[in-house]
Amino acid sequence: MDDSLRELYQEVILDHSRHPRHFGPLEAATHEGEGHNPLCGDRVKIYLVVDDAGRIADIKFEGKGCAISQASASLMTDMIAGRTVAEAEKLMDGFLHMVKGEDAMDLVGDDRERLDIMAGVSAFPMRVKCATLAWHTMKSALEHGMAAKTT
């Protein structure tokens, strides 16, 4: 990746961190999950409204942590809203492969382009947990409903 593209990606990460999308509580949530990374102290709470058709009608998050964890949560909520649970899980699988430096064949088109900003995390194994915390928390919330916690 060339330096100008890397710099652009860093700016997008900082923008998502400083001005997170879908930030705040969601009173009507049907699913909630809490995640904590004990290695660095990052914390995130994910709120979802899953409708009867299995679509994520709304999603928000709250949390504190490093720029990568907050940007990843913001980016995730922005991309997951309106998708089905199955589509969200497929997107998560592709994202997890990408940030681990593995082949992310599930990520195509616009999804790939939007998530590529986080691909550089794979060069820093200690930061992968920061980038994936919100995604694992979202998956846990979907699987366990209102009482989900991840560490």
Secondary structure, DSSP 8 states (H G I E B T S, - for coil): --HHHHHHHHHHHHHHHHS-TTBS--TT-SEEEEEE-TTT--EEEEEEEE-TTSBEEEEEEEEE--HHHHHHHHHHHHHHTTSBHHHHHHHHHHHHHHHTTS--TT--HHHHHHHGGGGGGGG-HHHHHHHHHHHHHHHHHHHHGGGEEE-
